[in-house]
Amino acid sequence: MANMKASELVRNHLNGFWKAQVVAAAASLGLADQMGDAPNDAAALAAMVQADAGSLYRLLRAMASLGLVSHEADDRFKITDAGRCLKTGVEGSLRGMALHVGTMLSPAFCKLADSVRSGKPPEGIKFGPEGFAELNEVPDAAHIFNQSMVDGSRRVAELANAAYDFGRFGTVMDVGGGYGAVLTGLLKHHPAMRGSVLDLEHAKQGAEAYFAAQGVADRAKFTTGSFFEPIAEDADCYVLKYIIHDWNDGYARQIMAQVGAAARRSNGTVVLIERVLPERIEARDDHAGAIQGDLTMMLWDGKERTAAEYRALFEGAGLSLTRIVPIGDGFDVIEGKPA
């Protein structure tokens, strides 16, 4: 029989299932957008978001238990700083990420065992080039996905910029960059830098709007294209953030071949921003974060990789992996140059 300490560990893991769903539900209802600074009555909020008052009251109590709102006198609820992270369009917003978790990631993880049995993404999940191309046909899903990438990229871009010298590059291409959160972060730190985002059509309108909102539209442009095809533009640096982990080894080699060819032509530097898996996994928070990413990618036919696996990808693309720079939060800059 399992001892009490081991049993408690497993119980804690299992009991965490509901928290992400509370955050996702709050984001889906748009509660943070309706809550001002003063305490809010559940019934009034229910009318604003077109929800059942009694059920919303119970969700608000759940949010209070997670620190997203505070439960005030007279059964009113006041938004907290954490809750404000679910507001639309504010600096540091995580609403897009919450919607991505609620609409895409959580349903996929319910099919994790199926994926393990088959060795393939679960039935119903579109993956590979066809999966990304489908976003061109489903604007709402495309916006949720791209906004989630913005929400996740801002912090990582700040970490990467602090740990790695991007200032030596005059031009940067954000390959597969979506709305361009990584490029925008770099341009804001380096006023002399210019850059472009290379991605599919579904990201163009959002990227151009994001450039304008962030005040970098005069130095940033969007190039419609695929990283499976030759990259025509020369750049001093080609950045791929969270790109290679989306793909299985065959597709990853194809992407790296196109990026490598462009870097050899321009004598540019290739920078991947990814999680580098340790060779041996231990019961640690940073290792758990890396494995969370790996299982997520498995459900879409991608994978996280070790340093040796990244080195092999670089070498296959005619590049040398020159260094790996830890940047914090479990992420790394992986640098490569023409061999």
C-alpha positions in Angstrom: 0.0 0.0 0.0 1.3 3.4 -0.9 2.6 5.5 2.0 0.8 8.7 3.0 3.4 11.0 1.6 3.3 9.3 -1.8 -0.5 9.2 -1.8 -0.6 12.9 -1.0 1.8 13.7 -3.9 -0.5 11.9 -6.4 -3.6 13.4 -4.9 -2.2 16.9 -5.3 -1.4 16.3 -8.9 -4.9 15.0 -9.6 -6.6 17.8 -7.8 -5.0 20.5 -9.9 -7.2 19.7 -12.9 -9.9 22.3 -12.2 -7.8 25.5 -11.8 -6.9 26.0 -15.4 -10.6 25.5 -16.3 -11.7 28.2 -13.9 -9.2 30.7 -15.5 -10.3 29.6 -19.0 -14.0 30.0 -18.1 -13.4 33.5 -16.7 -11.5 34.4 -19.8 -14.2 33.0 -22.1 -17.0 34.9 -20.3 -14.9 38.1 -20.5 -15.4 38.8 -16.8 -12.3 40.9 -16.3 -13.3 43.2 -19.1 -16.6 44.0 -17.3 -15.2 44.4 -13.8 -14.2 47.9 -12.8 -12.1 48.8 -9.7 -15.1 48.8 -7.4 -16.6 45.6 -6.0 -19.1 43.9 -8.3 -22.5 42.2 -7.7 -22.7 38.7 -9.2 -26.2 39.3 -10.5 -25.2 42.5 -12.3 -22.1 40.8 -13.8 -24.3 37.9 -14.9 -26.5 40.3 -16.9 -23.4 41.9 -18.5 -21.9 38.5 -19.6 -25.2 36.8 -20.3 -24.7 34.1 -17.7 -26.8 32.4 -15.0 -26.4 34.5 -11.8 -26.2 31.6 -9.4 -23.7 29.7 -11.4 -21.6 32.8 -12.0 -21.6 33.5 -8.2 -20.1 30.1 -7.7 -17.5 30.7 -10.4 -16.6 34.0 -8.8 -16.1 32.2 -5.5 -13.7 29.8 -7.3 -11.9 32.7 -8.8 -11.6 34.2 -5.3 -10.0 30.9 -4.0 -7.4 31.3 -6.8 -6.7 35.0 -6.1 -8.2 36.3 -9.3 -10.9 38.3 -7.4 -11.4 39.1 -3.7 -14.7 38.1 -2.0 -15.9 41.4 -0.3 -18.7 42.3 2.0 -22.3 41.9 0.8 -21.2 39.0 -1.5 -19.5 41.4 -3.9 -16.3 40.6 -5.8 -13.4 42.9 -6.6 -10.9 42.1 -9.3 -7.3 41.7 -8.2 -4.0 42.4 -10.0 -3.9 38.7 -11.1 -7.5 38.9 -12.4 -6.6 42.0 -14.4 -4.2 39.7 -16.4 -7.4 38.4 -18.1 -8.4 41.7 -19.5 -8.3 42.1 -23.3 -5.6 44.2 -24.8 -3.8 45.4 -21.6 0.0 45.1 -21.3 0.8 41.7 -19.9 -2.6 40.2 -20.7 -2.9 36.4 -20.6 -6.5 36.2 -21.9 -5.4 34.7 -25.2 -3.4 32.0 -23.4 -6.3 31.2 -21.2 -8.6 30.8 -24.2 -6.0 28.7 -25.9 -5.9 26.4 -22.8 -9.6 26.2 -22.6 -10.5 25.6 -26.2 -7.5 23.7 -27.5 -5.0 22.3 -25.0 -7.4 21.0 -22.3 -9.6 19.0 -24.8 -6.4 17.5 -26.3 -4.9 16.4 -23.0 -8.1 14.5 -22.3 -7.0 12.2 -25.2 -3.4 11.8 -24.0 -3.8 8.1 -23.4 -5.1 7.6 -26.9 -2.0 9.3 -28.3 0.3 7.2 -26.2 -1.4 4.0 -27.4 -1.3 4.9 -31.1 2.0 6.9 -31.2 0.1 9.6 -33.2 -1.9 12.7 -32.4 -5.4 11.9 -31.2 -8.3 11.6 -33.6 -9.8 15.0 -34.4 -6.6 17.0 -33.9 -5.3 18.7 -37.0 -1.6 18.8 -37.1 1.4 19.3 -39.4 1.3 21.8 -42.3 -2.5 21.1 -42.8 -3.2 22.0 -39.2 -1.5 25.4 -39.4 -3.0 26.0 -42.9 -6.4 25.4 -41.5 -6.1 28.5 -39.4 -6.4 30.5 -42.6 -10.0 29.2 -42.8 -11.0 29.6 -39.2 -10.3 33.2 -38.2 -11.6 32.9 -34.6 -9.3 29.9 -33.8 -6.4 31.6 -35.6 -6.8 34.7 -33.4 -7.0 32.7 -30.2 -3.8 30.8 -31.2 -1.9 33.9 -32.3 -2.9 35.9 -29.3 -1.9 33.1 -27.0 1.5 33.1 -28.7 1.8 36.9 -28.1 0.9 36.4 -24.4 3.5 33.7 -24.0 6.2 35.4 -26.2 6.4 38.8 -24.5 8.0 37.5 -21.3 10.3 35.1 -23.2 11.4 37.9 -25.6 12.3 40.0 -22.6 14.3 37.2 -21.0 16.1 36.4 -24.3 17.0 40.1 -24.9 18.4 40.4 -21.4 20.5 37.3 -21.7 21.7 37.4 -25.3 23.2 40.3 -27.4 20.6 40.9 -30.1 21.8 44.5 -30.4 24.6 43.5 -32.8 22.1 42.6 -35.5 20.8 45.3 -37.9 18.0 43.2 -39.3 16.1 40.3 -37.8 13.5 38.0 -39.3 11.0 36.4 -36.9 10.4 33.1 -38.7 6.9 31.8 -38.0 6.4 34.8 -35.7 2.6 35.1 -35.8 1.7 38.6 -34.7 5.4 39.4 -34.1 5.6 39.7 -30.3 9.3 38.6 -30.3 10.3 40.9 -33.1 8.4 43.8 -31.6 10.1 43.3 -28.2 13.5 43.3 -29.9 12.7 46.4 -32.0 11.6 48.3 -28.9 14.9 47.5 -27.2 17.0 48.3 -30.2 15.9 51.5 -32.0 18.3 51.0 -34.9 17.1 47.5 -35.7 14.6 46.7 -38.5 12.8 43.4 -39.0 10.1 41.3 -40.5 7.8 38.5 -39.6 7.5 35.5 -41.9 4.2 33.6 -41.5 1.0 32.5 -43.1 -1.8 34.8 -44.2 -3.9 34.3 -41.1 -1.4 36.3 -39.0 -0.9 39.3 -41.3 -3.7 41.5 -40.2 -3.1 40.9 -36.5 0.6 41.4 -36.9 0.3 44.7 -38.7 -2.2 45.9 -36.1 0.2 44.8 -33.3 3.1 46.6 -35.0 1.1 49.8 -35.1 -0.2 49.5 -31.5 3.4 48.9 -30.2 4.8 51.9 -32.2 7.2 49.9 -34.5 5.3 49.8 -37.7 7.9 52.0 -39.4 10.6 49.4 -38.7 8.6 46.1 -39.0 6.9 44.4 -41.9 4.9 41.2 -42.5 6.0 38.8 -45.2 3.4 36.2 -46.2 5.1 32.8 -46.7 6.0 29.4 -45.4 9.2 28.3 -43.7 8.9 25.1 -45.7 9.8 27.1 -48.8 12.9 29.0 -49.7 13.3 32.2 -47.6 14.1 35.0 -50.0 14.9 37.8 -47.5 18.4 38.3 -46.2 18.7 39.0 -42.5 21.5 39.3 -39.9 19.6 37.1 -37.6 16.8 34.5 -38.1 14.8 34.0 -34.9 12.5 31.0 -34.4 10.7 31.1 -31.1 8.6 27.9 -30.2 8.8 26.9 -33.9 10.9 23.7 -34.1 9.2 22.0 -31.2 5.9 22.2 -33.1 7.2 19.6 -35.6 8.3 16.0 -35.8 11.9 15.3 -36.9 11.1 15.1 -40.6 9.4 18.5 -40.8 11.9 20.0 -38.4 14.8 19.1 -40.7 12.9 20.7 -43.6 12.4 23.9 -41.7 16.0 24.0 -40.6 17.2 23.3 -44.2 15.3 26.5 -45.4 16.6 28.6 -42.5 20.1 27.2 -42.9 20.2 28.0 -46.6 19.1 31.6 -45.9 21.6 32.0 -43.2 24.5 30.7 -45.3 23.5 33.1 -48.1 23.4 36.1 -45.8 26.1 34.9 -43.4 23.4 35.3 -40.7 23.0 33.9 -37.3 20.2 31.4 -36.5 18.6 31.7 -33.0 16.1 29.2 -31.7 14.2 30.0 -28.5 13.1 26.7 -27.0 13.2 24.5 -24.0 16.3 22.2 -24.1 15.3 18.9 -22.4 17.7 17.5 -19.9 19.1 14.1 -20.7 17.6 12.7 -17.5 14.3 13.9 -16.0 14.0 14.4 -12.2 11.0 15.5 -10.0 11.7 19.2 -10.3 9.5 22.1 -11.3 11.8 23.1 -14.2 11.8 19.6 -15.5 8.1 19.3 -15.2 7.7 22.5 -17.2 9.8 21.1 -20.0 7.9 17.8 -20.0 4.6 19.7 -20.0 5.8 21.2 -23.2 6.9 17.9 -24.6 3.5 16.2 -24.0 1.7 19.2 -25.5 3.8 18.9 -28.6 3.3 15.2 -28.8 -0.5 15.8 -29.1 0.2 17.8 -32.3 3.0 15.6 -33.6 5.9 17.8 -32.3 8.5 17.3 -29.6 10.9 19.0 -27.2 14.5 18.1 -27.8 17.8 17.6 -26.0 21.0 19.6 -26.8 22.3 16.6 -28.8 19.1 16.5 -30.9 19.3 20.2 -31.6 22.9 19.9 -32.6 22.0 17.2 -35.1 19.3 19.5 -36.6 21.8 22.3 -37.0 24.4 20.1 -38.5 21.9 18.7 -41.0 21.1 22.2 -42.1 24.8 23.2 -42.7 25.0 25.1 -39.5 27.2 24.7 -36.4 25.5 25.0 -33.0 27.8 27.5 -31.4 26.2 27.9 -27.9 23.2 27.4 -25.7 22.3 30.3 -23.4 19.9 29.7 -20.5 17.6 32.7 -20.3 15.3 31.8 -17.3 11.9 30.2 -16.9 13.2 27.0 -18.3 14.0 28.5 -21.8 17.2 28.7 -23.8 18.6 30.6 -26.7 20.2 28.1 -29.1 22.6 29.8 -31.5 23.9 28.5 -34.7 26.0 29.9 -37.6 27.0 28.7 -41.0 29.4 25.8 -40.7 
